[in-house]
Amino acid sequence: MSIDFPTEVGGLPFFPIEFDKKARLVDDDQVLALDSFIETGGVTDLLVVAHGWNNDEAQAMALYRHLLSNVEREADDGFDARTVAVVGVFWPSKKFAESELISGGAAAFGDDLPEDELIAHLEAMRVVGESDEDDATIDRLIELVPILEDKRAARTEFGERVRTLLGTDIADDPELADEVPTTLFMMAGDQMLEELGIPRDEEADVSGVGGIAAVGGFDDADGDPMGGIAGLGSFFSGIRSGAGNALNMITYYKMKARAGTVGRKGLAPVLREVKDEVPGIKIHLVGHSFGGRLVAATALGESSTAAVLPVDSMTLLQAAFSHNGFAEDWDGTKDGYFRDVYVENRISGPTLVTHTHNDQANRVAYPLASRLARQTAAAFGDADDKYGAIGANGAQSTPEAVEGTLLARDGIYAFDAGVVYNLEGSDYIDNHGDVAGREIANAIVAAVNTT
């Protein structure tokens, strides 16, 4: 879906930058327009915002309109006399299975996923694929659906084929290599579907992570948060439900990997070009959900030999990546994937990390990962869970991190340079998509004005 992008959002000049699945620019003219404006417009600060999982540009645009309109309100007379322009990043991401793909919006433990809904889920997976071979794999998976329950060979083939959709993403992304259970690739395909289809409610109370998780997103009509999206923790029972959970799990890891690729190989070079043209411009990264991983990867850079991109502030809004991402020696042997961002002082100003356990979506991956790893369900997604998310628990084992609270919209922050602020946001963030309110905008404006 393509839309006509506005030239101004929230009273600020707005420049869309679109990337494809391989982190390539969709339209070089978008970057030329940004460069031309910055060179002639006296811009002092660039606010770069990245959406998370969305099905189309309209939903991402709705998020940007909602958030930036509140940023305008909180900025009052401006960002301390700064001239701010906005880059809106658009990248091909996919939500987990929607509630309408599930009978009645939720499923009891004894229900299985209907055949037609599993097929619809597979059709929606095409945005995950990156090649003709991936499309062919999805075609074959659809052919297998009617015989999954009757034929073990079909279940084995389904499980083994669905794993191929990850491609080389795990090998190319050290964080994912640490996070994905090795049993995902070691189990026979039929066993994987059986493991993911049988609820283990006897092990622990999973009410906080099971059922229908409100992973959020934004409606393209009025920007209101959307709930009722089925997350990875949809604990159905039955083979088809195991297949559906496997698809959601693959989607989660695939989109997480893609966000990192777009940040490192797509957005970072664009912003370095901006810095080369106008060295004094300040860059402020803001990312929601997997967009949080995208901007963290942007700050990390494409490679150890690439020119460093100086970043002035970064705000992670319910970011969907490991809470050990910035950690030092988190498991006794290694640092987090994004640790060099702080070791090398790539962010000169503050980093804000909103987090809350109201965000079920940032916990839903972990019951399935823990299940495949044959772990108990006692602490799914909590701070001591290997599979915990930064949007649920804040940055863990990170020397630069301090604990704080997301303040009311008229609250006053005293941010310091180089500090990571874990802002517990339960008072103002009700679900994963609830990230565009005035309290959030107030924190973003304070971070910009600190630099």
N, C-alpha and C positions, 0 to 999 in steps of 0.2 A: 504494500500500500504506500502510495506517495501522496504527500500533502503539500500545500503551499505554505512555506515557512514564513512567519512574521519577521519583520525587520526590527521590531522592538517588543520586549516582553517586560512587564513590571516597570515600565518607564526607562528601561535600560536597552541600549543597542544589542541586538541578538544575532548571533552568527551560528547557523547549524553546520556541523561537520559530520558527514556520514561515512561509516566504514562498512565493508562487506565482511563475510565470514572469515576471510583470510587477513583481516586488518588492513586491507587496501582501501585507499580513498575512493569513494563512489564518484565524487565530482571535484576535480582539482580547482574549479572556479570558486568553490566555497572557501578554500584556503586563500586564494588570491584576493577575494573580497575582504576577508578578515585582515590580511596583511596590509591591504591598501587603506583600510579604515584606521588601523592602528598607527600607520606611518603618518597619516594626515589629521587624525582626530584628537590628538593630545591625550590619548588614553593612558592613565597611570596604573590601572589595575585590571586584570583579566580574571573574571570568575568563570571557572570551567566546571560544568555540571554534567554528570553521567547517570543515566537511568539504570535500573536493574532489569529484572525479567519483565518483558513486555512483548505482546504479540505484534504491535505495529507502532509506527511513528506517532500516530494520533494520541495513543495512551501516554507515550513518553512526553509528548508536547503538553499534555494536560498536567502532568507532574510539574514541568518547568513553569507553566503559567501560574499554577497554584503557589508553588514555592517562591517564585520571583516576585509575585504580587505582594506576598507577605514580607519579603526582603525589602521591597520598596517602602512599605509601611514602617518597618522597624528602623530603616536608615534615616527616616525623617528628612532632614535637609541634605542628606547625602552621606557618603562614607568619609566623614571628616574632610570634606572639600576635595575628595578624590573624583576622578573621572573613570567610571567603571563600565566595561563592556562585558558581555556574556558569550561564552561558547557553549552551545548545547550539543552534546555528543549523542549520536544516534548509531546504534550497533544492533545487529540481528540477534536478539535473545528470545528465549521462549519460556513461558510460564509452565508450571507443572499442570497436570490435568485439571480442568475446570470442574466446578461442582455440577454443572449440567451434564457432565459425562458420567455422573453417578446417580443411580436411581434415588429419588427422594432427597438428594442433596447430601446424604450421609448414609453410611452402611452399618448395619449391625454386625457383630462379630461373626454371626452365622451366615451372612450373605456372601455371595460371590459376585464378581464384576460381570455384568451381562456381556454377551459376545459382541453385540453391535457397538457397545461403548468402548470395549477394548480396541476394536477396529478403528473407531473414531480417534481414539488416543494415538494409535499408530499413524494414522493419516496426519495428525497434528505434529508428529515427530519429524516431518520432512524438513522443517526449518533447522533441526539439529544436524542433519546430514550435510556433507560438504562435497559430495561427488556423486557421479552416476552409480557407482558401486553401492553407496549408502542408500540411494533410492531403490536399487534392486534388492537390497537387504530388507528394506521395509516392505516391499512388495511380497517377498517370500514370507516374512513374519505374518502378514495379513492372511496369506494362504494357509498358514499353520493354525490360526486361531480356532477354526471349527473343530479341529481334531485334538486340541491340547488335552482335553480331559480324558480322551479315550486311548491315546497312543503315547506311550513313554518316549518313543523315538521322536515324536513331534515336540515333546517338552524339552528333550535334550537338545534338539536342533534349535529350537526357539531361544533357549538360554544361551547357547554358544554363539548364535548369530547376533543377538542383541548386544553382546559385549563388544563385537567388532565395531559398533558405532562410535566407541571411544577413540578409535584410530590410534594415533601415536600420542594423544594428549597426555596420558599418564607419564610416559617416558620423557616427554619434553617439559614437564612441569614438576620440579622437585617437591613442592608442597603437596600436590595431589598424590605423588608417589608415596609420601608418608601417610596420607590420610585414607586412601582407598584400601579397604581390607584386602589382603592378598588372597583370601578365600574367594573374592569375587571372580578371580581368574582360575583358581585351583579347583573349585567345585564343578562337578558335572552339571550341565545345563538344567537337567530335570530337577536335581537336588536344590539348585539355587531357587527355582520357582517355588518349590515346596517350602523351603525355608522362609521365603518372603511372603508366602500366602497363609501361613499358620500363625494366628495371633498368640503371643506368649504373655497374655494378661496375668498368668499365674505368677510371673516373675516379679512384677512390680506394678505400681499404679502408673499407667502411661497416659492418664487423662490429659495431662498438660501437653502431650506431643502427638497423641493419636487423633483419630477422627478427622474432621474437616478443619484444616489449618487456614487461617486468614492470612494468606501470603501477600495480599494487597495488590497494588497496581493502581492505576487511575482511569476512571471512566472518561472516554473521549468527549463526552457531552458537557459535563460540568465540573470535572476535576474532583468529584467526591471519591474517597477511598472505596475500593471494592473489596469485600470480604468473600468468604465462601469458596475459596479456591482449595482444591484438594492437594494437600502436600504429601511429602514422602511418608508421613506417618499415618496414612490412611490404612488402618488395620482391618482390612477385609480378611476373609478366609477363603481358601480355594485356589486352584491353579491359575485361573484367569486373573484373580486379584494379585497373585504372586507375580504374574507377567506384567500387570499394570504397575505394581510397585517397582519392578525391575526397570521399566521404562522411565519412571520418575527418577529413579536413582541415577540412571545413565544421563538423563537430562540435566540433573543437578551438577554432576561432575563435568559434563560437556560444556555447559554454560559458564561454569566457574573457570575452566581452562580458556574458553574463548575470551572472557573478560580480561584475563591476564595478557593474552596475545594482543588484543586490541590496544590495551594500555601501553605495553612495552614497544610493540612494533608499529602501531598506528598513531596514537595520540602523542606519545613522547617526542617523536621526530617532528611533528607539526609544531609543538610548543617550543622545541629547541630552535626551530626556524624563526618563530616569533621573537624569542629572546635574542637571537643573533641580529635581527633587524632593529629591535628596540631594547637594548640591554637593561635599561632602567625599569622596564615594566615589571610589575609584581604579579605573580601567578598564584591563584587560590583554587585548589582542587576540592570539589564537592561530589561525593558519590553515594548513591543509594543502592543497597542490596548488593548484587554482583557488580554494580557500578562502583561500589566501594573498593572492590578488588581491582577494578579497572584503573581507578585513580592511584591506588597504592602501587600498582605495577608501573604506572606512568612515572611516579616519583622514583621508583627503583631503576628504571631505564631499560633499554633494549639489551644491553650486555655490559660486561665489566670494562670493555674497551670503548664504549660509546661515550660521547660527551655528556657530562652530568647536566641534568635540567634543574636549575635552582628553583625551588618551590617556596613560597612565602607562608602559606598555611594550607592545611588539609582538614576537611570535615568528612567523617564517615558516618553516614546515616543508616543505621541498622545494617551494617555491612555484612555480607555473606561470605566470609572466609574464616580461617582458623583463628581462634583467640590466641594462639601461639605465633601468629604471623610475624609479630615484631619482637618476639621473645629472645632472650639471651640464654643459651644452653638449656632449652626448655625440657629436654628429656635426658640430660646428662651427657649428651654426645654432640648435639648440634644446635645451631641458632634457628630462629624462624626464617621463613623464606624471604621476608621483607626486612630483615634485621639491618641490612646495610643502609637502609634509608636513614637510620639514626646514627649508626656507627660513623657514617661519612657525612653527617650533618647536612643531608640533602634538603631538609625542610627547616628553614631558618626561624619560622614563627611557630605558633602552637598547632597541635593536632587535636581535633575533637573527635571523640568516639561515643556516639549515643548507643545505649544498650538497655535492654529490658527483657525479662522473661514473659512479658505480654506478647512478645514477638515469637509466636509458635513456629513460624516458618524457619527461623534460624535455629530451631531445634529438631525439625522433622527429619533431617538427613540422618541423624545420629542413631535413632532406634534401628534403622535398617543396617547401617554400617556396623553397629554393635552386634546385631543379630548375626550377620554374616561372619563377624569375627568371633562368634561364639562367646560373647560376653553377656553378663547379666544386665538387666535393664534398670539397675538401681539408681543411676544418676545420669540418665540420658540428657546430654546437652548442658550439664552444669559445668562450673568452673574447673572441676577436677576430672572432667571427661576428656579423653584424648581427642574426641571428635567435636568438642565444643566450638561454638561460633563467637566471633568478636561482637556481633550484634546482640548476642544473648548475655555475654559475660564481661565485655570490655577486653582491653588488651591485658593478657596474662603474662607473668614472668618477664615483664618489660621494665627495665630500670628507670626509664624516662616517664613511666606512667604514674599518675596520681588519681585518687578517687574523688569524684565530685558528683554533682547533681545538676540535671537540666533545670534551669531556673524559669520562672514565669517570664512572660514577654517583656515585663518592665524590670527584670532582674539585671543586676550589674555584675559583670565578670571582671576578674583581674588576671588575665591570661599572661603567662610568661613564655618567652621564646624557647623553643626546643623541648617543651613539655608535652606529653601525651595526656590529655584529660579524658578519663573515663567518666562520662556523664550519664548517670543512671536516670532513665527517662520515664519510669512507669507512671508518673503523675500526668504526663502529657502525650505519651505514645501508647495507643491502645492495641496496635497490631503492626505487622511488618510494613504495611503501606502508609502508616500514619506519620509521615515525615515532612509535611509541608506546612505545619502550623506556625503561628507567630512566635512560639517559644523556640522552635528550631531556627527560624529566621533571625531572631535576636542573637542567638549564639553565633551564627555565621557572620553577622555584621560585626559582632564584637571581635571575632577572630581576625577579620580583615583589618579592622581599625587598630589591632594590636601591632600590626607590622609597619 
